[in-house]
């Protein structure tokens, strides 16, 4: 910023042939003008070494510190510069001493005689952002031509200062972010103690049933989950002989432990969910005749493992309605974009980049595919992309070698894995549904506290509608997903069958609940009718009794 100020003052002096120049910037927050460098009587290369001299025309000036440099500040409504800043008008003063706004004190102290002044605002988008003051025209006084020349120059000065200010803010923000990332990476990365504890763990040669769709990842203890993840990840790296020596085991373990640490302790979208989704895609890769390349398999697995990093237990809709910071950063797929950003942050941390031995081209492609896969877990994108893929399949046009088709089926695979609890055994499915509903209810409770009416699915007072809601969820999301992926990868049929079995169970519960409600309504109606009949009988008896008495 100072470099731009120096150039402006130097060129301004040359433009109007002035002896000295001053540049004041507007502080809109404090309603003050301030200057660190002004009253320059030397060439530009000498300016940076000049000391700051108090402004000659402003009474009531004060010194302050800004960015570790001396700075003089004064109210915007004081002095000649203040008048120009508040009115946006140019002042061309032929005799400074005859103007009441001029402060003579500095001339008296320095022995410098101020005669003529040309003071002009610097504006951007209609707002005054600074004031340039030319002092003592070297040959006479400042003319109308000087004003017109400098008015044109001031337009470019405004743009230069505006962009210099933005650059300074960006640079400071980058430095702050760098410091914040250093702090966060220290606290968010797995500790050496954590790594040492798992370093001695033995990675099994095989794990019974882990490749089965029916396997329950929720049966694995938290301490064993990192071992299982490492087992699956190493297994996938062995799909391509070229990858055998490209993955460092210590780096992989630190990466897995760090991913685990960056999941929050929310009811459902936590480390256990990430583990289950990663296992689901591992099963698809191992049990089906897909055409994913070895690196695409790794991208899918890492994306599943990281797809809900730093999830807050709230939906995208809630983030937008609550005007969260994340929603202001990411206008669409808010949480999914944040999850990917967290993934990249981890990969960019020292000792955690599991792709460090990839070429730059391979690394970029890996990140692009991970990004695509994580964003695909946004159900809004699923509803948008499923019809596209379905149309391709129905027209018998699907081709694994077509990049667009490949990305669509990768996204579909991510959704299928993300919904994996819907095709597990009934006991596992029902347990997971109760957990995710608690997360939904917590969001609904928070929305009510904020005066927002939650969706019925998230309203704790409507918890009795769970069976009906699950029937709708499986019918409208799970079955369309699994029905489509089966047409492309037939070996995924256990996913579809499992979801259908659970739909049948939920439908039975919904039917039972509806029957009970109907019986209760019938009972209530019968009681109401009986009460009314008794009231009529009692009324008739009273009337008869009164008639007989009369």
LOTI-541386 format. One line per field, with one value per residue (C-alpha): residue number from 0; x, y, z. Coordinates in Angstrom, 2 decimals. Layout:
N
lotor	c(NUM | ...)
xx	c(X | ...)
yy	c(Y | ...)
zz	c(Z | ...)
//
This chain:
550
lotor	c(0 | 1 | 2 | 3 | 4 | 5 | 6 | 7 | 8 | 9 | 10 | 11 | 12 | 13 | 14 | 15 | 16 | 17 | 18 | 19 | 20 | 21 | 22 | 23 | 24 | 25 | 26 | 27 | 28 | 29 | 30 | 31 | 32 | 33 | 34 | 35 | 36 | 37 | 38 | 39 | 40 | 41 | 42 | 43 | 44 | 45 | 46 | 47 | 48 | 49 | 50 | 51 | 52 | 53 | 54 | 55 | 56 | 57 | 58 | 59 | 60 | 61 | 62 | 63 | 64 | 65 | 66 | 67 | 68 | 69 | 70 | 71 | 72 | 73 | 74 | 75 | 76 | 77 | 78 | 79 | 80 | 81 | 82 | 83 | 84 | 85 | 86 | 87 | 88 | 89 | 90 | 91 | 92 | 93 | 94 | 95 | 96 | 97 | 98 | 99 | 100 | 101 | 102 | 103 | 104 | 105 | 106 | 107 | 108 | 109 | 110 | 111 | 112 | 113 | 114 | 115 | 116 | 117 | 118 | 119 | 120 | 121 | 122 | 123 | 124 | 125 | 126 | 127 | 128 | 129 | 130 | 131 | 132 | 133 | 134 | 135 | 136 | 137 | 138 | 139 | 140 | 141 | 142 | 143 | 144 | 145 | 146 | 147 | 148 | 149 | 150 | 151 | 152 | 153 | 154 | 155 | 156 | 157 | 158 | 159 | 160 | 161 | 162 | 163 | 164 | 165 | 166 | 167 | 168 | 169 | 170 | 171 | 172 | 173 | 174 | 175 | 176 | 177 | 178 | 179 | 180 | 181 | 182 | 183 | 184 | 185 | 186 | 187 | 188 | 189 | 190 | 191 | 192 | 193 | 194 | 195 | 196 | 197 | 198 | 199 | 200 | 201 | 202 | 203 | 204 | 205 | 206 | 207 | 208 | 209 | 210 | 211 | 212 | 213 | 214 | 215 | 216 | 217 | 218 | 219 | 220 | 221 | 222 | 223 | 224 | 225 | 226 | 227 | 228 | 229 | 230 | 231 | 232 | 233 | 234 | 235 | 236 | 237 | 238 | 239 | 240 | 241 | 242 | 243 | 244 | 245 | 246 | 247 | 248 | 249 | 250 | 251 | 252 | 253 | 254 | 255 | 256 | 257 | 258 | 259 | 260 | 261 | 262 | 263 | 264 | 265 | 266 | 267 | 268 | 269 | 270 | 271 | 272 | 273 | 274 | 275 | 276 | 277 | 278 | 279 | 280 | 281 | 282 | 283 | 284 | 285 | 286 | 287 | 288 | 289 | 290 | 291 | 292 | 293 | 294 | 295 | 296 | 297 | 298 | 299 | 300 | 301 | 302 | 303 | 304 | 305 | 306 | 307 | 308 | 309 | 310 | 311 | 312 | 313 | 314 | 315 | 316 | 317 | 318 | 319 | 320 | 321 | 322 | 323 | 324 | 325 | 326 | 327 | 328 | 329 | 330 | 331 | 332 | 333 | 334 | 335 | 336 | 337 | 338 | 339 | 340 | 341 | 342 | 343 | 344 | 345 | 346 | 347 | 348 | 349 | 350 | 351 | 352 | 353 | 354 | 355 | 356 | 357 | 358 | 359 | 360 | 361 | 362 | 363 | 364 | 365 | 366 | 367 | 368 | 369 | 370 | 371 | 372 | 373 | 374 | 375 | 376 | 377 | 378 | 379 | 380 | 381 | 382 | 383 | 384 | 385 | 386 | 387 | 388 | 389 | 390 | 391 | 392 | 393 | 394 | 395 | 396 | 397 | 398 | 399 | 400 | 401 | 402 | 403 | 404 | 405 | 406 | 407 | 408 | 409 | 410 | 411 | 412 | 413 | 414 | 415 | 416 | 417 | 418 | 419 | 420 | 421 | 422 | 423 | 424 | 425 | 426 | 427 | 428 | 429 | 430 | 431 | 432 | 433 | 434 | 435 | 436 | 437 | 438 | 439 | 440 | 441 | 442 | 443 | 444 | 445 | 446 | 447 | 448 | 449 | 450 | 451 | 452 | 453 | 454 | 455 | 456 | 457 | 458 | 459 | 460 | 461 | 462 | 463 | 464 | 465 | 466 | 467 | 468 | 469 | 470 | 471 | 472 | 473 | 474 | 475 | 476 | 477 | 478 | 479 | 480 | 481 | 482 | 483 | 484 | 485 | 486 | 487 | 488 | 489 | 490 | 491 | 492 | 493 | 494 | 495 | 496 | 497 | 498 | 499 | 500 | 501 | 502 | 503 | 504 | 505 | 506 | 507 | 508 | 509 | 510 | 511 | 512 | 513 | 514 | 515 | 516 | 517 | 518 | 519 | 520 | 521 | 522 | 523 | 524 | 525 | 526 | 527 | 528 | 529 | 530 | 531 | 532 | 533 | 534 | 535 | 536 | 537 | 538 | 539 | 540 | 541 | 542 | 543 | 544 | 545 | 546 | 547 | 548 | 549)
xx	c(0.00 | 2.80 | 4.53 | 1.37 | 1.03 | 4.62 | 4.10 | 0.85 | 2.45 | 5.52 | 3.54 | 1.02 | 3.77 | 5.19 | 1.76 | 0.98 | 4.58 | 4.09 | 6.84 | 5.35 | 2.45 | 0.43 | -1.88 | -4.54 | -6.63 | -10.18 | -10.87 | -14.62 | -14.83 | -13.46 | -14.50 | -10.92 | -8.25 | -4.84 | -1.44 | 1.82 | 3.74 | 3.24 | 4.87 | 7.31 | 9.87 | 12.18 | 12.13 | 10.25 | 13.33 | 14.08 | 10.55 | 10.63 | 13.49 | 11.87 | 10.49 | 6.87 | 6.07 | 2.83 | 0.23 | 0.47 | -3.22 | -5.05 | -5.59 | -6.12 | -3.97 | -2.85 | -0.29 | -1.12 | 0.44 | -0.70 | 1.10 | 4.08 | 4.57 | 3.85 | 0.54 | -1.14 | -4.93 | -7.46 | -11.26 | -12.67 | -14.40 | -11.22 | -8.94 | -8.72 | -8.25 | -11.22 | -13.44 | -12.53 | -13.05 | -16.52 | -17.81 | -16.04 | -15.25 | -11.90 | -10.26 | -7.81 | -6.46 | -4.32 | -3.36 | -3.27 | -2.84 | -6.08 | -8.09 | -9.39 | -9.16 | -5.39 | -3.16 | 0.01 | 1.70 | 3.82 | 5.09 | 6.16 | 7.95 | 9.64 | 10.23 | 8.51 | 6.21 | 2.94 | 1.51 | -0.78 | -2.77 | -4.61 | -6.63 | -8.67 | -10.67 | -9.82 | -12.99 | -14.05 | -17.65 | -18.86 | -17.17 | -14.20 | -11.38 | -8.59 | -7.45 | -4.36 | -2.99 | -0.52 | 1.55 | 3.14 | 2.99 | 6.58 | 5.59 | 2.66 | -0.56 | -2.58 | -4.76 | -8.03 | -5.97 | -4.14 | -7.48 | -8.73 | -5.50 | -5.41 | -9.11 | -8.41 | -5.32 | -7.35 | -9.63 | -6.69 | -5.35 | -8.64 | -8.48 | -4.84 | -5.46 | -8.59 | -6.81 | -3.76 | -6.03 | -7.71 | -4.33 | -3.21 | -6.36 | -5.94 | -2.28 | -3.16 | -5.99 | -3.65 | -1.17 | -3.92 | -5.19 | -1.68 | -1.29 | -4.74 | -3.98 | -0.71 | -2.55 | -5.41 | -3.14 | -1.24 | -4.41 | -6.30 | -3.50 | -2.97 | -0.40 | 2.85 | 1.46 | -1.57 | 0.62 | 3.03 | 0.11 | -1.12 | 2.29 | 2.84 | -0.59 | -0.49 | -2.37 | -4.07 | -3.52 | -7.25 | -10.42 | -13.34 | -16.48 | -15.18 | -15.94 | -19.56 | -22.39 | -24.01 | -20.96 | -21.80 | -19.05 | -20.77 | -19.67 | -16.02 | -14.70 | -13.42 | -9.86 | -9.96 | -11.57 | -8.24 | -6.67 | -9.55 | -9.31 | -5.59 | -6.21 | -8.76 | -6.68 | -3.54 | -5.58 | -6.77 | -3.26 | -2.22 | -4.68 | -1.98 | 1.62 | 2.82 | 1.24 | 2.92 | 5.82 | 4.02 | 2.21 | 4.14 | 2.59 | 3.42 | 1.88 | -1.21 | -1.65 | -1.20 | -3.67 | -6.31 | -5.88 | -6.10 | -9.28 | -10.77 | -9.81 | -11.50 | -14.94 | -17.07 | -18.89 | -22.36 | -24.96 | -24.77 | -22.47 | -19.35 | -16.31 | -18.42 | -20.58 | -17.47 | -16.07 | -19.32 | -19.47 | -15.81 | -16.48 | -19.54 | -17.54 | -14.77 | -17.34 | -18.58 | -15.01 | -14.12 | -17.35 | -18.41 | -17.19 | -16.81 | -14.41 | -12.91 | -9.15 | -6.99 | -6.56 | -10.30 | -10.89 | -8.54 | -10.25 | -13.66 | -12.43 | -10.68 | -13.72 | -16.01 | -13.70 | -13.58 | -17.04 | -18.46 | -15.34 | -16.18 | -19.92 | -21.85 | -24.92 | -26.91 | -28.28 | -27.41 | -30.86 | -30.23 | -26.86 | -28.55 | -31.55 | -29.34 | -27.05 | -24.01 | -20.49 | -20.15 | -23.28 | -21.79 | -18.66 | -20.35 | -23.69 | -24.44 | -23.65 | -22.53 | -21.42 | -20.08 | -17.78 | -16.62 | -15.94 | -13.77 | -11.96 | -11.16 | -9.88 | -7.51 | -6.37 | -5.39 | -3.62 | -1.66 | -0.42 | 3.13 | 3.41 | -0.25 | -0.16 | -0.70 | -0.37 | 3.02 | 4.68 | 2.15 | 3.12 | 1.55 | -0.86 | -1.89 | -2.26 | -4.55 | -6.65 | -6.90 | -8.11 | -10.58 | -12.09 | -12.23 | -13.93 | -16.46 | -17.21 | -17.63 | -19.92 | -21.97 | -23.11 | -25.34 | -28.75 | -29.71 | -27.11 | -28.33 | -31.85 | -30.33 | -27.94 | -29.91 | -32.38 | -29.44 | -27.76 | -31.07 | -31.79 | -28.32 | -28.86 | -32.36 | -31.03 | -28.27 | -25.66 | -23.74 | -20.00 | -17.41 | -14.87 | -17.05 | -15.78 | -19.22 | -20.79 | -17.96 | -18.38 | -22.13 | -21.73 | -19.01 | -21.47 | -24.18 | -21.76 | -21.07 | -24.79 | -25.25 | -22.41 | -23.64 | -27.05 | -25.50 | -27.37 | -30.61 | -29.59 | -28.04 | -29.79 | -32.99 | -31.50 | -28.61 | -30.94 | -33.36 | -30.55 | -28.99 | -32.32 | -32.88 | -29.42 | -29.88 | -33.35 | -31.82 | -29.49 | -32.46 | -34.46 | -31.56 | -31.57 | -35.34 | -35.01 | -32.41 | -34.60 | -37.50 | -35.24 | -34.38 | -38.05 | -37.80 | -40.45 | -38.60 | -39.59 | -41.90 | -39.08 | -37.06 | -39.89 | -39.50 | -43.22 | -43.90 | -41.54 | -44.45 | -44.44 | -41.05 | -42.27 | -44.18 | -41.20 | -38.85 | -41.16 | -41.10 | -37.32 | -36.59 | -39.18 | -38.08 | -34.30 | -32.84 | -34.69 | -34.24 | -30.51 | -30.01 | -32.33 | -30.21 | -26.79 | -27.87 | -28.53 | -24.92 | -23.20 | -25.48 | -23.36 | -24.71 | -28.05 | -27.59 | -27.91 | -31.26 | -32.55 | -31.53 | -33.28 | -36.43 | -36.42 | -36.15 | -38.88 | -41.16 | -40.39 | -41.06 | -44.26 | -45.49 | -44.83 | -46.52 | -49.57 | -49.76 | -49.52 | -52.22 | -54.49 | -54.00 | -54.81 | -57.97 | -59.03 | -58.40 | -60.42 | -63.27 | -63.16 | -63.18 | -66.10 | -68.06 | -67.45 | -68.51 | -71.71 | -72.47 | -71.98 | -74.29 | -76.97 | -76.79 | -77.07 | -80.21 | -81.74 | -80.99 | -82.52 | -85.70 | -86.04 | -85.74 | -88.37 | -90.80 | -90.24 | -90.93 | -94.12 | -95.42 | -94.60 | -96.57)
yy	c(0.00 | 2.45 | 1.78 | 2.77 | 5.91 | 6.93 | 6.52 | 8.48 | 11.40 | 11.37 | 11.33 | 13.85 | 16.35 | 15.93 | 16.17 | 19.63 | 20.73 | 20.98 | 21.28 | 18.86 | 16.44 | 14.83 | 11.81 | 11.14 | 7.99 | 7.80 | 5.55 | 5.08 | 3.21 | 6.04 | 8.89 | 10.09 | 10.90 | 9.38 | 9.52 | 7.73 | 9.43 | 13.03 | 16.46 | 15.03 | 17.34 | 14.72 | 12.20 | 8.91 | 6.81 | 9.13 | 9.15 | 5.78 | 7.00 | 10.30 | 10.85 | 11.70 | 15.35 | 16.59 | 17.96 | 21.72 | 22.51 | 20.48 | 21.65 | 18.98 | 16.36 | 13.26 | 10.52 | 6.86 | 3.54 | 1.55 | -1.55 | -0.61 | 2.70 | 6.26 | 7.52 | 10.90 | 10.99 | 13.79 | 14.12 | 14.09 | 17.44 | 19.36 | 21.40 | 21.71 | 17.98 | 17.28 | 19.62 | 17.90 | 14.44 | 15.25 | 17.21 | 15.42 | 18.84 | 20.05 | 23.06 | 25.26 | 27.84 | 30.59 | 32.08 | 29.49 | 32.12 | 33.82 | 30.62 | 30.17 | 26.38 | 26.47 | 25.74 | 27.89 | 26.19 | 23.79 | 26.53 | 28.46 | 25.42 | 24.26 | 27.58 | 26.27 | 28.80 | 27.39 | 29.57 | 27.65 | 24.45 | 22.06 | 19.51 | 16.85 | 13.79 | 10.28 | 8.31 | 4.75 | 3.80 | 7.23 | 7.14 | 9.23 | 6.90 | 9.48 | 13.03 | 14.25 | 17.66 | 19.46 | 22.20 | 25.21 | 25.26 | 25.87 | 28.43 | 30.53 | 28.99 | 25.88 | 26.38 | 25.00 | 22.85 | 21.37 | 20.52 | 18.79 | 16.86 | 15.71 | 14.82 | 12.25 | 11.04 | 10.71 | 8.10 | 5.79 | 6.67 | 5.50 | 2.17 | 1.68 | 2.46 | 0.32 | -2.70 | -2.11 | -2.04 | -5.27 | -6.86 | -5.83 | -7.32 | -10.54 | -10.77 | -10.25 | -12.77 | -15.28 | -14.84 | -15.21 | -18.32 | -19.71 | -19.26 | -20.70 | -23.72 | -24.28 | -24.24 | -26.38 | -28.89 | -29.31 | -29.98 | -31.81 | -34.15 | -37.43 | -37.16 | -39.11 | -40.98 | -42.10 | -43.23 | -45.10 | -46.93 | -48.21 | -48.63 | -51.95 | -53.26 | -56.19 | -55.78 | -59.17 | -61.05 | -61.59 | -60.59 | -63.07 | -61.90 | -58.35 | -58.53 | -59.54 | -57.06 | -58.49 | -57.68 | -55.19 | -52.55 | -51.36 | -54.61 | -53.49 | -51.73 | -48.17 | -49.24 | -51.80 | -49.56 | -47.89 | -51.33 | -52.46 | -49.26 | -49.77 | -53.38 | -52.36 | -49.43 | -51.54 | -54.20 | -51.61 | -50.25 | -53.79 | -53.80 | -52.13 | -53.44 | -49.90 | -48.69 | -51.21 | -48.92 | -45.60 | -45.65 | -45.25 | -47.30 | -44.73 | -41.96 | -44.10 | -44.81 | -41.15 | -40.17 | -42.64 | -41.62 | -37.94 | -38.52 | -40.28 | -37.34 | -34.83 | -36.39 | -34.71 | -36.50 | -36.19 | -38.97 | -40.34 | -38.54 | -39.51 | -41.78 | -44.94 | -43.79 | -42.94 | -46.40 | -48.08 | -46.13 | -46.87 | -50.56 | -50.48 | -49.12 | -51.62 | -54.40 | -53.03 | -52.88 | -56.38 | -58.26 | -56.83 | -56.88 | -53.14 | -51.34 | -48.81 | -48.32 | -49.06 | -45.34 | -44.73 | -47.46 | -45.67 | -42.33 | -43.88 | -45.42 | -42.26 | -40.17 | -42.47 | -42.33 | -38.52 | -37.73 | -36.34 | -34.83 | -32.24 | -32.85 | -30.77 | -33.00 | -30.46 | -30.53 | -28.16 | -26.59 | -25.80 | -24.24 | -21.91 | -21.06 | -20.33 | -18.08 | -20.09 | -19.08 | -22.23 | -21.32 | -17.90 | -19.61 | -22.44 | -21.49 | -25.01 | -28.45 | -26.55 | -29.38 | -31.56 | -28.78 | -28.29 | -32.03 | -31.94 | -28.82 | -30.61 | -33.58 | -31.36 | -29.63 | -32.98 | -34.08 | -30.83 | -31.32 | -32.57 | -36.36 | -36.86 | -36.66 | -40.29 | -39.36 | -37.67 | -40.13 | -39.44 | -37.28 | -33.77 | -34.90 | -38.03 | -36.01 | -33.46 | -36.22 | -38.00 | -34.82 | -34.11 | -37.58 | -37.38 | -34.00 | -35.35 | -38.34 | -36.35 | -33.79 | -36.67 | -37.55 | -34.47 | -36.01 | -32.92 | -33.97 | -37.56 | -36.45 | -34.39 | -37.03 | -40.26 | -39.53 | -38.74 | -42.08 | -43.94 | -42.59 | -43.65 | -47.17 | -47.48 | -46.55 | -49.18 | -46.45 | -46.88 | -47.16 | -47.51 | -45.81 | -42.71 | -40.21 | -38.65 | -42.08 | -43.10 | -40.03 | -40.60 | -44.19 | -43.16 | -40.68 | -43.34 | -45.74 | -43.08 | -42.67 | -46.44 | -46.67 | -43.66 | -45.33 | -48.68 | -49.04 | -49.35 | -52.76 | -54.27 | -56.84 | -55.56 | -55.24 | -53.14 | -51.05 | -50.29 | -49.41 | -47.00 | -45.38 | -44.60 | -42.99 | -40.80 | -39.79 | -38.55 | -36.36 | -35.09 | -34.41 | -32.45 | -30.26 | -29.87 | -28.85 | -26.26 | -24.92 | -24.50 | -22.56 | -20.28 | -19.81 | -21.99 | -24.60 | -27.89 | -30.44 | -33.13 | -35.66 | -33.66 | -32.76 | -34.76 | -34.41 | -36.43 | -39.29 | -41.74 | -41.21 | -42.95 | -46.15 | -44.16 | -41.83 | -44.77 | -46.33 | -43.07 | -42.76 | -46.26 | -46.02 | -42.61 | -42.72 | -46.13 | -48.35 | -45.99 | -45.88 | -49.63 | -50.54 | -48.44 | -49.56 | -53.22 | -52.62 | -51.46 | -53.68 | -56.74 | -58.13 | -55.34 | -57.18 | -57.85 | -54.08 | -53.98 | -57.14 | -55.91 | -52.58 | -54.37 | -56.63 | -53.62 | -51.80 | -54.78 | -54.61 | -50.88 | -51.27 | -53.88 | -51.47 | -48.63 | -50.82 | -51.94 | -48.35 | -47.26 | -50.08 | -49.11 | -45.50 | -46.55 | -48.74 | -45.87 | -43.51 | -46.06 | -46.50 | -42.75 | -42.37 | -45.15 | -43.58 | -40.20 | -41.69 | -43.54 | -40.39 | -38.44 | -41.15 | -41.14 | -37.37 | -37.59 | -40.29 | -38.23 | -35.16 | -37.09 | -38.43 | -34.96 | -33.62 | -36.46 | -35.93 | -32.21 | -32.87 | -35.31 | -32.89 | -30.12)
zz	c(0.00 | 0.92 | -2.40 | -4.27 | -2.14 | -2.91 | -6.64 | -6.56 | -4.73 | -6.97 | -10.21 | -8.87 | -8.16 | -11.65 | -13.23 | -11.81 | -11.16 | -7.38 | -4.81 | -2.29 | -1.96 | 0.80 | 0.60 | 3.23 | 3.40 | 4.78 | 7.77 | 7.41 | 10.69 | 12.86 | 10.50 | 10.36 | 7.78 | 8.32 | 6.70 | 7.23 | 4.40 | 3.29 | 2.90 | 0.39 | -1.13 | -2.63 | -5.44 | -5.15 | -4.33 | -1.37 | -0.07 | 1.67 | 3.82 | 4.80 | 8.26 | 8.87 | 9.30 | 10.81 | 8.45 | 8.00 | 7.57 | 10.23 | 13.79 | 16.43 | 14.68 | 16.62 | 16.17 | 16.43 | 15.59 | 12.56 | 11.36 | 13.57 | 11.72 | 12.88 | 11.65 | 11.95 | 12.26 | 12.45 | 12.16 | 8.65 | 9.16 | 10.07 | 7.87 | 4.12 | 3.56 | 5.83 | 3.86 | 0.60 | 2.15 | 3.50 | 0.51 | -2.32 | -3.84 | -5.15 | -3.51 | -5.45 | -3.02 | -4.48 | -1.06 | 1.74 | 4.48 | 3.53 | 4.08 | 7.65 | 7.37 | 6.86 | 9.87 | 9.91 | 12.87 | 10.84 | 8.53 | 11.60 | 13.05 | 9.83 | 8.12 | 5.01 | 3.36 | 1.98 | -0.73 | -3.03 | -2.46 | -4.75 | -2.80 | -4.61 | -3.52 | -4.70 | -5.22 | -5.96 | -6.77 | -5.67 | -2.25 | -1.15 | -0.12 | 0.09 | -0.47 | -2.35 | -1.50 | -3.80 | -2.16 | -3.91 | -7.68 | -8.81 | -11.43 | -10.26 | -8.94 | -9.78 | -12.84 | -14.10 | -16.45 | -13.46 | -11.89 | -15.04 | -15.54 | -11.97 | -11.98 | -14.71 | -12.86 | -9.64 | -11.26 | -11.77 | -8.33 | -6.84 | -8.65 | -7.68 | -4.01 | -3.92 | -5.34 | -3.17 | -0.14 | -1.22 | -1.78 | 1.72 | 3.23 | 1.26 | 2.28 | 5.95 | 5.68 | 4.09 | 6.91 | 9.50 | 7.73 | 7.60 | 11.34 | 11.97 | 9.79 | 11.64 | 14.96 | 13.69 | 12.00 | 15.23 | 17.23 | 14.47 | 13.41 | 15.18 | 17.94 | 18.02 | 21.01 | 19.00 | 16.16 | 18.46 | 20.04 | 16.66 | 15.04 | 16.76 | 15.74 | 13.37 | 10.12 | 9.53 | 6.31 | 6.01 | 7.85 | 7.77 | 5.92 | 5.41 | 1.68 | 2.25 | 1.78 | 4.94 | 7.09 | 9.85 | 10.21 | 13.40 | 15.06 | 14.81 | 17.92 | 17.63 | 18.39 | 15.60 | 12.97 | 11.96 | 11.56 | 9.34 | 7.27 | 6.79 | 5.79 | 3.14 | 1.88 | 1.52 | -0.23 | -2.77 | -3.34 | -4.29 | -7.20 | -9.27 | -8.96 | -9.72 | -6.47 | -4.16 | -3.20 | -3.62 | -0.28 | 2.95 | 5.76 | 8.47 | 6.36 | 5.75 | 9.45 | 10.42 | 7.70 | 8.91 | 12.56 | 11.60 | 9.59 | 12.60 | 14.83 | 12.52 | 12.81 | 15.47 | 18.24 | 16.69 | 16.95 | 13.39 | 10.93 | 12.83 | 12.44 | 12.68 | 9.77 | 7.72 | 8.43 | 7.37 | 4.10 | 3.32 | 3.96 | 1.67 | -1.28 | -0.52 | -0.81 | -4.14 | -5.44 | -4.25 | -5.06 | -8.41 | -11.99 | -12.28 | -14.61 | -12.19 | -12.54 | -9.47 | -8.76 | -9.17 | -6.57 | -4.18 | -4.89 | -4.13 | -0.88 | 0.37 | -0.61 | 1.38 | 4.38 | 4.28 | 2.88 | 6.15 | 7.74 | 10.41 | 10.00 | 12.57 | 12.69 | 10.67 | 7.12 | 4.27 | 4.56 | 8.22 | 7.40 | 4.92 | 7.11 | 10.12 | 8.01 | 9.04 | 8.04 | 5.95 | 3.97 | 3.19 | 1.85 | -0.04 | -1.59 | -2.90 | -1.44 | 1.63 | 3.89 | 1.07 | -0.12 | 3.45 | 3.80 | 0.67 | 1.87 | 5.14 | 3.14 | 1.16 | 4.35 | 5.84 | 2.66 | 2.59 | 6.13 | 6.58 | 6.95 | 5.96 | 2.16 | 1.20 | -2.48 | -2.12 | -4.53 | -7.29 | -10.25 | -10.30 | -13.02 | -11.09 | -7.89 | -9.54 | -11.07 | -7.72 | -5.99 | -8.82 | -8.46 | -4.65 | -4.95 | -7.45 | -5.23 | -2.01 | -3.68 | -5.10 | -1.55 | -1.65 | -2.30 | -4.29 | -6.87 | -6.72 | -7.69 | -10.51 | -11.89 | -11.44 | -14.30 | -16.60 | -15.88 | -16.01 | -19.48 | -20.66 | -19.28 | -20.73 | -24.18 | -23.84 | -24.25 | -21.00 | -21.61 | -18.85 | -21.12 | -21.50 | -18.92 | -18.34 | -17.80 | -15.47 | -13.28 | -13.09 | -11.93 | -9.46 | -7.96 | -7.86 | -6.12 | -3.50 | -2.79 | -2.62 | -0.08 | 1.90 | 2.34 | 3.31 | 6.60 | 4.61 | 3.18 | 6.32 | 8.52 | 10.17 | 13.66 | 12.32 | 10.14 | 12.96 | 15.38 | 12.88 | 12.09 | 15.78 | 15.91 | 12.84 | 14.02 | 17.27 | 15.20 | 13.19 | 16.36 | 17.83 | 14.73 | 15.01 | 18.66 | 17.72 | 14.92 | 17.33 | 19.70 | 16.79 | 15.91 | 12.78 | 12.10 | 11.46 | 8.84 | 10.17 | 9.84 | 12.36 | 14.73 | 17.93 | 18.65 | 15.47 | 16.33 | 16.06 | 12.28 | 11.96 | 10.20 | 7.58 | 7.05 | 6.57 | 4.03 | 2.07 | 2.39 | 1.11 | -1.67 | -2.92 | -2.43 | -1.56 | -4.02 | -7.02 | -6.20 | -5.79 | -8.68 | -11.01 | -9.83 | -10.17 | -13.88 | -14.29 | -11.74 | -11.26 | -8.40 | -6.15 | -5.95 | -2.18 | -1.66 | -3.45 | -1.76 | 1.69 | 1.15 | -0.03 | 3.04 | 5.35 | 3.41 | 4.05 | 7.79 | 7.96 | 5.96 | 8.46 | 11.32 | 9.46 | 8.73 | 12.37 | 13.51 | 11.07 | 12.22 | 15.85 | 15.04 | 13.20 | 16.13 | 18.54 | 16.37 | 16.16 | 19.92 | 20.46 | 18.05 | 19.81 | 23.20 | 21.90 | 20.40 | 23.64 | 25.67 | 23.38 | 23.62 | 27.40 | 27.45 | 25.24 | 27.49 | 30.60 | 28.99 | 28.05 | 31.60 | 33.04 | 30.64 | 31.50 | 35.19 | 34.91 | 32.90 | 35.48 | 38.27 | 36.56)
//
